Amino acid sequence: MAPLNFDIHQAPKEINSTARLGTLSIPGSQPTDQHDTLGNKDAKKRVIETPGCFMYSIKGSVPHLTPDNMRLQDFGGVNVSLEQLLQNDQPASFASKWPKFTLADYLHLQDLILLCDLRDYVSPNPAEKLGPNTDRHVLLSTPKGIRQLTLNDYLQVVRQFRPDIVVAMADNVSLEKVKEQQQQRKTEKQSEAGQEAHAPGEKRIKKSIERTLKWLDQILLEREGKDGLAEDRKMEEEKRRKKEKKEKKRTLDSESTANADKRQQLEAIQPAMQTITTEPWSDVAVFAHVQGALLEQERIRSAVETSARQGVDGFIIDAASVLAIKNATTTATETSSLETKEEVLRLVKVSLDHLPLQKPRMVYGIQTPEDVLKAIALGVDLFDTSYPYQLTEDGKASLYSFGDNVDAIPADINSKNDNRWINLWDEEHADKFVPILVGCECYACKGGRHTRAYINHLLRTHEMLATVLLISHNMYQYSKFFFNVRKSIQEGTFEKHSQAFHARFGVEPVRTGEKHEAQLVVEAALQKRNQRLEGPEGGVAPAIVLGEGQDKQEANGKKRPEVEGKEEAEEIEKKEKKAKKELQDNSADH
């Protein structure tokens, strides 16, 4: 039995689109709307409707969501980055403490399809800091620092963790320091030579493809219970023997010639290599990375040769690294940003055109709704939920929609933001006692229980409930977006609705990483408070003494921050009660 099922229900209907409908499931799965109880070991896996998403996670947990709230989201899988989980002694400690536990058991994700990759492709590009990989290992940024992970280590992790889908170890290239370019800049006497990151060259890209294909072949052999590492051990053994031979020869040459016969006997003794048999793990599906970076011909070669491997169950196209390379080589303007995204999508299409249609394709680094629509039109099946996570981190709430109701949501007339989202850090929302989005059925909006003013207050008082409500809303809107996309593909209106979406919501502004002014003020106040609590002795809070400075502050009419926050909360509560009463009176009059 195959470890993974991918069924295509509807082939592309429209001329200018290759969007298709399908389902990704584990044998014995059930529809996504049947939510199992938390931690139920007998729970059946959900089904991911495609085009669809894996939930983005940090250390195995979906950010800002408790497990019960996570299961309210209409997504059937979770993407876990192994580099965030690995300790120095793992998987050894994991296997000794929980020998019968898989990673899904440990994380209580038995009812979700679990996909594991080595790296987190959402966080800022780590490869620039880690350095290049080698034939023997890749470099990972773990909680305990930078770690070398060999293929043997990787296979031990897979055997113990047993995810539903594992992404084969790959040599992903990104921004690396090219010695030839550095040397050229040194001769030109540029002071910043050697400090800049440059796109990888053709030689480096070809090497990455060869390494990735070799590791993929070894992983597929190991999954069948065969010795995939025999060739590596043979090479290591040959190196060891050559080294020992030189040492022994040097020792014997220093002695008398009477030991010549003994030397010949030592050289003739070479123990035979032993083949190691392992337990197969055929219950784990394998997705393979498609490489090639910016070189079109190499992307084609990687796609063709990867597709030729019969045991591959799906494909990963890393657009995140390509986007990072392109951004580093272009000027950061709005025009260049659009051109860069179009170029990245063109390179993604080059890879997609040479992949088999009957297997799922997942892409990293394509997040915004308009880019997702373009990728779906190219034939991409799977994405992740990093976009709603990034909106939440910025204090933003989604307003966009897709389909027949694209014009049903009015833009805020006085809003400084794009009409696809609002930033609840803005002062203008401090007195808006309305839901984030009227008619939204998410946990935050349903029943009008949480208002924009309330979330604005939570953000400014650094309450964790703010991000809980925001992520609940943003995840719900993202899932609704994909639901309407699948509906439009089924009805043959995907191209029409995509054009309407672009006309209505435009292009997502470039995410610069800059924080809102109010957010900076709050974080500065928190940092100052933490320093005060730690005290001069490091960790010891000083006694609170009413001093001259505090007397002056009270004399000037200034109040302590905690008093101001309490009064602000009481004032907001009064305004909410007043607004609800006015609504009730108006409805009674009518």
C-alpha positions as CSV (number, residue, x, y, z in Angstrom):
1,M,0.0,0.0,0.0
2,A,1.3,3.5,-0.9
3,P,2.1,5.7,2.1
4,L,0.3,8.7,0.4
5,N,-2.7,9.1,-1.8
6,F,-3.0,12.0,-4.2
7,D,-6.2,12.0,-6.2
8,I,-6.9,14.6,-8.9
9,H,-10.7,15.2,-9.1
10,Q,-10.7,17.8,-11.8
11,A,-8.2,18.6,-14.5
12,P,-7.8,22.3,-15.6
13,K,-10.9,23.7,-17.3
14,E,-9.7,27.1,-18.4
15,I,-7.4,28.0,-21.3
16,N,-5.0,30.2,-19.5
17,S,-4.8,28.2,-16.3
18,T,-3.5,24.8,-15.2
19,A,-5.2,24.9,-11.8
20,R,-6.6,21.6,-10.7
21,L,-8.6,20.1,-7.8
22,G,-7.4,17.2,-5.7
23,T,-7.1,15.6,-2.3
24,L,-3.9,14.6,-0.4
25,S,-4.6,11.9,2.1
26,I,-3.0,9.1,4.2
27,P,-4.7,5.7,3.8
28,G,-7.6,5.6,6.2
29,S,-8.0,9.4,6.3
30,Q,-11.3,11.2,6.7
31,P,-12.6,14.6,5.5
32,T,-11.3,17.8,7.1
33,D,-14.6,18.9,8.6
34,Q,-14.6,16.0,11.0
35,H,-12.4,17.3,13.8
36,D,-11.1,14.7,16.2
37,T,-10.5,15.2,19.9
38,L,-7.2,16.4,21.1
39,G,-4.5,13.8,21.4
40,N,-6.6,10.9,20.3
41,K,-4.2,8.2,19.2
42,D,-6.9,6.3,17.3
43,A,-7.9,9.5,15.4
44,K,-7.9,9.2,11.6
45,K,-5.9,11.6,9.6
46,R,-7.5,14.6,8.0
47,V,-7.6,15.1,4.3
48,I,-6.0,18.1,2.6
49,E,-8.1,19.5,-0.2
50,T,-5.9,21.0,-2.9
51,P,-5.1,23.7,-3.7
52,G,-4.5,23.9,0.0
53,C,-2.1,24.4,2.9
54,F,0.0,22.9,5.6
55,M,-0.1,24.9,8.8
56,Y,3.2,26.7,9.4
57,S,4.6,25.8,12.8
58,I,7.5,26.8,15.1
59,K,9.0,24.0,17.1
60,G,6.0,21.8,16.3
61,S,3.4,24.3,17.5
62,V,1.3,26.6,15.3
63,P,2.2,30.1,16.6
64,H,-0.2,31.7,19.0
65,L,-2.8,28.9,18.9
66,T,-3.5,26.3,21.6
67,P,-4.1,22.8,20.3
68,D,-7.9,23.1,20.7
69,N,-8.0,26.4,18.8
70,M,-5.6,25.0,16.2
71,R,-8.1,22.2,15.4
72,L,-10.8,24.8,14.7
73,Q,-8.8,25.8,11.6
74,D,-9.9,24.1,8.4
75,F,-6.4,22.8,7.5
76,G,-5.5,19.1,7.4
77,G,-1.7,19.1,8.0
78,V,1.2,20.7,9.8
79,N,4.7,21.5,8.4
80,V,7.4,20.9,11.1
81,S,11.0,22.1,10.7
82,L,13.4,19.5,12.2
83,E,16.1,22.0,12.8
84,Q,13.9,23.7,15.4
85,L,13.4,20.5,17.3
86,L,16.9,18.8,17.2
87,Q,19.1,18.9,20.2
88,N,22.7,17.8,20.3
89,D,21.9,14.3,21.3
90,Q,18.7,13.7,19.3
91,P,17.3,11.4,18.2
92,A,19.1,9.4,20.9
93,S,17.4,11.0,23.8
94,F,14.1,11.0,22.1
95,A,14.3,7.3,21.5
96,S,15.4,6.5,25.0
97,K,12.8,8.5,26.8
98,W,9.8,7.7,24.4
99,P,10.8,4.6,22.5
100,K,7.2,3.9,21.4
101,F,6.4,7.5,20.5
102,T,6.5,8.9,17.0
103,L,6.8,12.7,16.5
104,A,3.0,12.9,15.9
105,D,2.4,11.2,19.3
106,Y,4.8,13.5,21.0
107,L,3.3,16.7,19.5
108,H,-0.3,15.3,19.8
109,L,-0.8,15.7,16.0
110,Q,-2.2,12.2,15.4
111,D,-5.2,13.6,13.5
112,L,-3.1,15.8,11.1
113,I,-0.9,15.0,8.2
114,L,2.6,15.7,9.4
115,L,5.2,16.9,6.9
116,C,8.8,17.3,8.1
117,D,11.6,19.2,6.4
118,L,15.0,20.1,7.6
119,R,14.9,23.9,7.5
120,D,12.4,26.7,8.3
121,Y,12.1,28.4,4.9
122,V,9.9,31.2,6.3
123,S,12.4,32.7,8.7
124,P,15.1,35.1,7.4
125,N,17.5,33.2,5.1
126,P,19.8,31.2,7.4
127,A,22.1,29.7,4.7
128,E,24.0,33.0,4.4
129,K,25.2,32.7,8.0
130,L,25.6,29.0,8.1
131,G,28.0,28.6,5.3
132,P,28.1,26.0,2.5
133,N,27.2,22.3,2.9
134,T,29.6,19.5,2.1
135,D,29.3,16.0,0.6
136,R,28.9,14.6,4.1
137,H,26.6,17.0,5.9
138,V,24.3,20.0,5.8
139,L,24.5,22.8,8.3
140,L,21.4,23.6,10.4
141,S,20.6,26.3,12.9
142,T,19.2,24.4,15.9
143,P,18.2,25.8,19.4
144,K,21.7,24.7,20.6
145,G,23.5,26.5,17.8
146,I,24.8,25.5,14.4
147,R,25.0,21.7,13.9
148,Q,26.3,19.4,11.2
149,L,23.7,16.9,10.2
150,T,24.9,13.9,8.2
151,L,22.7,11.7,6.1
152,N,23.1,8.9,8.7
153,D,21.9,11.3,11.4
154,Y,19.0,12.3,9.2
155,L,17.9,8.7,8.6
156,Q,18.0,8.0,12.3
157,V,15.7,10.9,12.9
158,V,13.3,9.7,10.2
159,R,13.2,6.1,11.6
160,Q,12.4,7.4,15.1
161,F,10.1,10.3,14.3
162,R,8.1,8.5,11.6
163,P,6.3,11.5,10.1
164,D,3.7,11.0,7.4
165,I,5.8,12.9,4.8
166,V,9.5,13.5,5.0
167,V,11.3,15.9,2.7
168,A,14.5,14.4,1.4
169,M,17.7,16.0,2.6
170,A,18.8,18.6,0.0
171,D,21.7,20.9,-0.7
172,N,19.8,24.1,-1.1
173,V,21.8,27.0,-2.5
174,S,21.2,30.6,-1.5
175,L,23.2,33.7,-0.8
176,E,26.8,32.5,-0.5
177,K,30.1,34.3,-0.7
178,V,31.7,33.6,-4.0
179,K,35.5,33.7,-3.8
180,E,36.0,34.7,-7.4
181,Q,33.7,37.7,-7.1
182,Q,35.3,38.7,-3.8
183,Q,38.8,38.6,-5.3
184,Q,37.6,40.6,-8.3
185,R,36.3,43.3,-6.0
186,K,39.5,43.3,-4.0
187,T,41.5,44.1,-7.2
188,E,39.1,46.9,-7.9
189,K,39.9,48.2,-4.4
190,Q,36.3,48.2,-3.1
191,S,36.2,48.5,0.6
192,E,33.2,46.3,1.1
193,A,34.6,43.3,-0.8
194,G,34.1,40.1,1.0
195,Q,31.3,41.5,3.1
196,E,28.5,41.2,0.5
197,A,26.5,38.1,-0.3
198,H,26.3,37.1,-4.0
199,A,24.2,34.7,-6.0
200,P,25.8,31.2,-6.4
201,G,27.6,30.4,-9.6
202,E,26.9,27.7,-12.2
203,K,29.4,25.3,-10.7
204,R,27.9,25.6,-7.2
205,I,24.3,25.0,-8.6
206,K,25.4,21.9,-10.5
207,K,27.1,20.5,-7.4
208,S,23.9,21.1,-5.4
209,I,21.8,19.1,-7.9
210,E,24.3,16.2,-7.9
211,R,24.4,16.1,-4.1
212,T,20.6,16.3,-3.8
213,L,20.1,13.5,-6.3
214,K,22.7,11.3,-4.6
215,W,21.1,11.8,-1.2
216,L,17.7,11.2,-2.6
217,D,18.8,7.8,-4.1
218,Q,20.3,6.8,-0.8
219,I,17.1,7.8,1.1
220,L,14.9,5.8,-1.2
221,L,17.1,2.7,-0.8
222,E,17.0,3.0,3.0
223,R,13.2,3.3,2.9
224,E,13.1,-0.1,1.3
225,G,15.4,-1.6,4.0
226,K,18.4,-1.7,1.7
227,D,21.9,-0.3,2.6
228,G,21.9,3.1,1.0
229,L,25.0,4.2,2.8
230,A,27.3,1.4,1.6
231,E,29.0,3.6,-1.0
232,D,29.7,6.3,1.6
233,R,31.1,3.8,4.1
234,K,33.3,2.3,1.3
235,M,34.8,5.6,0.5
236,E,35.4,6.4,4.2
237,E,37.0,3.0,4.6
238,E,39.3,3.5,1.6
239,K,40.4,6.8,3.0
240,R,41.1,5.2,6.4
241,R,43.0,2.3,4.9
242,K,45.2,4.6,2.8
243,K,46.0,6.6,5.9
244,E,46.8,3.5,8.0
245,K,48.9,2.1,5.1
246,K,51.0,5.2,5.0
247,E,51.5,5.2,8.8
248,K,52.5,1.5,8.8
249,K,54.8,1.9,5.8
250,R,56.5,4.8,7.4
251,T,57.0,2.8,10.6
252,L,58.3,-0.3,8.9
253,D,60.6,1.6,6.5
254,S,62.4,2.9,9.5
255,E,63.2,-0.6,10.6
256,S,65.4,-3.3,9.1
257,T,64.7,-4.8,5.7
258,A,64.0,-8.1,7.5
259,N,60.5,-6.9,8.0
260,A,59.7,-6.7,4.3
261,D,57.6,-9.9,4.3
262,K,55.6,-8.6,7.3
263,R,54.9,-5.4,5.5
264,Q,53.6,-7.2,2.4
265,Q,51.3,-9.3,4.6
266,L,49.9,-6.2,6.3
267,E,49.2,-4.6,2.9
268,A,47.4,-7.7,1.7
269,I,45.0,-7.9,4.7
270,Q,41.9,-5.9,3.8
271,P,38.7,-6.9,5.6
272,A,35.6,-7.1,3.4
273,M,33.0,-4.4,3.7
274,Q,29.8,-5.5,5.5
275,T,26.4,-4.7,4.2
276,I,24.1,-3.3,6.9
277,T,20.4,-4.3,6.7
278,T,17.9,-2.0,8.3
279,E,14.2,-2.1,8.9
280,P,12.2,-0.5,6.1
281,W,10.0,2.5,6.8
282,S,7.7,2.2,3.8
283,D,4.9,3.9,5.8
284,V,6.6,7.3,5.3
285,A,6.1,9.2,2.0
286,V,9.1,11.0,0.5
287,F,9.0,14.5,-1.1
288,A,12.0,15.6,-3.1
289,H,13.4,19.1,-3.6
290,V,13.7,20.4,-7.2
291,Q,16.9,22.5,-7.5
292,G,18.4,24.8,-10.1
293,A,18.3,28.3,-8.5
294,L,18.4,31.0,-11.2
295,L,19.6,28.7,-14.1
296,E,16.8,27.6,-16.3
297,Q,18.6,24.6,-17.8
298,E,19.7,23.4,-14.4
299,R,16.1,23.6,-13.2
300,I,15.0,21.5,-16.1
301,R,17.7,19.0,-15.5
302,S,16.9,18.7,-11.8
303,A,13.1,18.4,-12.5
304,V,13.6,15.7,-15.1
305,E,16.1,13.6,-13.1
306,T,14.2,13.9,-9.8
307,S,11.0,12.8,-11.6
308,A,12.8,9.7,-12.9
309,R,13.1,8.4,-9.3
310,Q,10.2,6.0,-9.0
311,G,9.9,6.2,-5.2
312,V,9.3,9.9,-5.0
313,D,5.8,10.7,-3.8
314,G,5.8,14.5,-4.3
315,F,7.9,17.5,-5.1
316,I,9.1,20.7,-3.3
317,I,10.0,23.8,-5.2
318,D,11.9,26.3,-3.1
319,A,11.0,29.8,-4.3
320,A,12.0,31.4,-1.0
321,S,15.8,31.0,-1.7
322,V,15.3,32.2,-5.3
323,L,13.4,35.2,-4.1
324,A,16.2,36.0,-1.6
325,I,18.8,35.8,-4.3
326,K,16.9,38.0,-6.6
327,N,16.2,40.6,-3.9
328,A,19.9,40.8,-3.1
329,T,20.8,41.6,-6.6
330,T,18.1,44.2,-7.4
331,T,17.3,47.7,-6.0
332,A,14.5,47.6,-3.4
333,T,11.8,49.5,-5.3
334,E,8.2,48.7,-5.9
335,T,8.8,48.2,-9.6
336,S,11.7,45.9,-9.1
337,S,9.8,43.9,-6.4
338,L,7.0,43.2,-8.9
339,E,9.6,42.2,-11.6
340,T,11.4,40.0,-9.1
341,K,8.2,38.1,-8.2
342,E,7.3,37.6,-11.8
343,E,10.8,36.3,-12.5
344,V,10.5,33.9,-9.6
345,L,7.1,32.6,-10.8
346,R,8.6,32.1,-14.3
347,L,11.4,30.0,-12.8
348,V,8.8,28.0,-10.8
349,K,6.9,27.4,-14.0
350,V,10.1,26.1,-15.7
351,S,10.3,23.4,-13.0
352,L,6.6,22.6,-13.0
353,D,6.5,22.0,-16.7
354,H,8.9,19.1,-16.3
355,L,7.3,17.4,-13.3
356,P,4.7,14.6,-13.6
357,L,1.0,15.7,-13.3
358,Q,-0.1,12.8,-11.1
359,K,2.0,13.8,-8.1
360,P,1.6,16.7,-5.7
361,R,3.7,19.9,-6.0
362,M,4.4,22.1,-3.0
363,V,6.1,25.5,-3.1
364,Y,8.0,27.4,-0.4
365,G,8.2,31.2,-0.4
366,I,5.0,32.1,-2.2
367,Q,2.7,33.6,0.4
368,T,0.6,36.6,-0.5
369,P,-2.9,35.9,-2.0
370,E,-2.1,37.4,-5.4
371,D,1.1,35.3,-5.7
372,V,-0.7,32.2,-4.5
373,L,-3.4,32.7,-7.3
374,K,-0.6,32.9,-9.9
375,A,1.1,29.8,-8.6
376,I,-2.2,27.9,-8.5
377,A,-2.8,28.9,-12.2
378,L,0.7,27.3,-12.9
379,G,-0.3,24.0,-11.3
380,V,0.9,24.3,-7.7
381,D,-1.1,22.2,-5.2
382,L,0.3,23.0,-1.8
383,F,1.4,26.0,0.2
384,D,1.8,26.9,3.9
385,T,0.1,29.4,6.3
386,S,3.1,31.6,6.8
387,Y,1.2,34.6,5.4
388,P,-1.4,34.9,8.1
389,Y,1.4,34.3,10.7
390,Q,3.3,37.3,9.3
391,L,0.2,39.5,9.3
392,T,-0.3,38.6,12.9
393,E,3.2,39.4,13.9
394,D,2.7,42.8,12.4
395,G,-0.6,43.4,14.2
396,K,-2.6,43.2,10.9
397,A,-6.1,41.7,10.3
398,S,-7.2,40.3,6.9
399,L,-10.1,41.9,5.0
400,Y,-9.5,40.4,1.5
401,S,-11.9,38.0,-0.1
402,F,-12.1,35.9,-3.3
403,G,-15.0,34.9,-5.5
404,D,-18.5,36.3,-6.0
405,N,-18.3,38.5,-2.8
406,V,-15.1,40.2,-3.7
407,D,-16.8,43.6,-3.7
408,A,-19.0,42.9,-0.6
409,I,-16.4,44.1,1.9
410,P,-16.1,47.9,1.9
411,A,-12.7,49.4,2.4
412,D,-12.2,51.6,5.5
413,I,-12.5,55.1,4.2
414,N,-10.2,56.6,6.8
415,S,-7.8,53.7,6.9
416,K,-4.1,54.4,6.2
417,N,-3.7,50.8,5.1
418,D,-4.3,48.8,2.0
419,N,-7.9,47.6,1.7
420,R,-6.7,44.0,2.0
421,W,-5.9,44.3,5.7
422,I,-6.0,46.8,8.5
423,N,-3.3,47.4,11.1
424,L,-4.8,47.3,14.6
425,W,-1.8,49.1,16.1
426,D,-3.2,52.3,14.4
427,E,-4.7,54.8,16.8
428,E,-7.8,55.1,14.6
429,H,-9.1,51.7,15.8
430,A,-8.9,52.7,19.5
431,D,-12.6,53.8,19.4
432,K,-14.1,51.4,16.8
433,F,-16.4,49.0,18.7
434,V,-17.1,46.8,15.7
435,P,-15.7,43.3,14.8
436,I,-12.6,43.1,12.7
437,L,-14.8,42.1,9.8
438,V,-18.6,42.2,9.9
439,G,-20.0,38.8,8.9
440,C,-16.8,36.9,9.6
441,E,-17.4,33.6,11.5
442,C,-13.9,33.2,13.0
443,Y,-13.4,32.8,16.8
444,A,-12.4,36.5,17.1
445,C,-15.3,38.0,15.1
446,K,-18.2,35.6,15.7
447,G,-21.0,37.1,17.7
448,G,-19.3,40.5,17.9
449,R,-17.5,39.3,21.1
450,H,-14.2,41.0,20.2
451,T,-13.9,44.5,18.7
452,R,-11.2,46.4,16.9
453,A,-10.9,48.7,19.9
454,Y,-10.4,45.8,22.3
455,I,-7.7,44.2,20.2
456,N,-6.0,47.6,19.8
457,H,-6.0,47.9,23.6
458,L,-4.6,44.3,23.9
459,L,-1.8,45.1,21.5
460,R,-0.8,48.3,23.4
461,T,-0.8,46.6,26.7
462,H,1.2,43.6,25.4
463,E,-1.5,41.0,26.1
464,M,-1.0,37.6,24.4
465,L,-4.7,37.4,23.7
466,A,-4.1,40.0,21.0
467,T,-2.1,37.6,18.8
468,V,-4.4,34.7,19.6
469,L,-7.4,36.7,18.2
470,L,-5.5,38.0,15.2
471,I,-4.1,34.6,14.2
472,S,-7.5,33.0,14.6
473,H,-9.0,35.6,12.3
474,N,-6.2,35.6,9.7
475,M,-6.1,31.8,9.5
476,Y,-9.8,31.6,9.1
477,Q,-9.7,34.2,6.3
478,Y,-6.8,32.3,4.6
479,S,-8.7,29.0,4.7
480,K,-11.9,30.7,3.4
481,F,-9.7,32.2,0.6
482,F,-8.6,28.7,-0.4
483,F,-12.1,27.3,-0.1
484,N,-13.4,29.9,-2.6
485,V,-10.5,29.3,-4.9
486,R,-11.4,25.5,-5.0
487,K,-15.0,26.4,-5.6
488,S,-14.1,28.7,-8.5
489,I,-11.9,26.1,-10.1
490,Q,-14.8,23.6,-9.9
491,E,-17.2,26.1,-11.5
492,G,-14.7,27.2,-14.2
493,T,-14.5,30.8,-13.0
494,F,-11.0,30.8,-11.5
495,E,-9.5,33.1,-14.1
496,K,-12.3,35.6,-13.9
497,H,-12.3,35.8,-10.2
498,S,-8.5,36.1,-10.1
499,Q,-8.6,39.1,-12.4
500,A,-11.4,40.6,-10.1
501,F,-9.2,40.0,-7.1
502,H,-6.2,41.8,-8.6
503,A,-8.4,44.7,-9.6
504,R,-10.0,45.0,-6.2
505,F,-7.0,44.4,-3.9
506,G,-4.0,45.2,-6.0
507,V,-0.5,44.1,-4.9
508,E,0.6,43.4,-1.4
509,P,3.0,46.0,-0.1
510,V,6.6,44.8,0.4
511,R,7.1,43.5,3.9
512,T,10.1,45.5,5.2
513,G,10.2,44.1,8.7
514,E,9.9,47.5,10.3
515,K,7.7,47.6,13.3
516,H,4.8,50.0,14.0
517,E,5.7,53.1,16.0
518,A,3.3,52.1,18.8
519,Q,4.8,48.6,18.9
520,L,8.3,50.0,19.3
521,V,7.1,52.2,22.2
522,V,5.5,49.2,23.9
523,E,8.6,47.0,23.5
524,A,10.8,49.7,24.8
525,A,8.7,50.1,27.9
526,L,8.7,46.3,28.4
527,Q,12.5,46.2,28.1
528,K,12.9,49.0,30.6
529,R,10.5,47.3,33.0
530,N,12.4,44.0,32.7
531,Q,15.7,45.7,33.4
532,R,14.2,47.3,36.5
533,L,12.9,44.0,37.7
534,E,16.2,42.3,37.2
535,G,17.9,44.9,39.4
536,P,21.6,45.7,39.7
537,E,22.4,42.3,41.2
538,G,21.0,40.4,38.2
539,G,17.6,38.8,38.8
540,V,16.9,40.5,42.2
541,A,14.1,43.0,42.1
542,P,14.9,46.1,44.2
543,A,12.6,47.3,46.9
544,I,10.0,49.9,45.8
545,V,10.8,53.1,47.6
546,L,8.8,56.3,47.3
547,G,11.6,58.6,46.2
548,E,12.0,62.2,45.1
549,G,11.6,61.3,41.4
550,Q,8.3,59.5,42.1
551,D,7.0,62.4,44.2
552,K,7.7,64.8,41.4
553,Q,6.0,62.5,38.9
554,E,2.9,62.3,41.1
555,A,3.0,66.0,41.7
556,N,2.9,66.6,38.0
557,G,-0.2,64.5,37.7
558,K,1.5,61.6,36.0
559,K,0.4,58.1,36.9
560,R,2.2,54.8,36.9
561,P,1.8,52.7,33.7
562,E,-0.2,50.0,35.4
563,V,-2.7,52.6,36.7
564,E,-3.0,54.1,33.2
565,G,-3.6,50.7,31.6
566,K,-6.3,49.8,34.1
567,E,-8.1,53.1,33.6
568,E,-7.8,52.7,29.8
569,A,-9.4,49.2,30.0
570,E,-12.3,50.5,32.1
571,E,-12.9,53.4,29.7
572,I,-13.0,51.0,26.7
573,E,-15.4,48.7,28.6
574,K,-17.7,51.7,29.3
575,K,-17.6,52.7,25.6
576,E,-18.4,49.2,24.5
577,K,-21.4,48.9,26.8
578,K,-22.7,52.3,25.6
579,A,-22.3,51.3,21.9
580,K,-24.2,48.0,22.5
581,K,-27.0,49.9,24.3
582,E,-27.3,52.3,21.4
583,L,-27.5,49.5,18.9
584,Q,-30.3,47.8,21.0
585,D,-32.2,51.0,21.3
586,N,-32.0,51.6,17.5
587,S,-33.2,48.1,16.8
588,A,-36.1,48.5,19.2
589,D,-37.2,51.7,17.5
590,H,-37.3,49.9,14.1
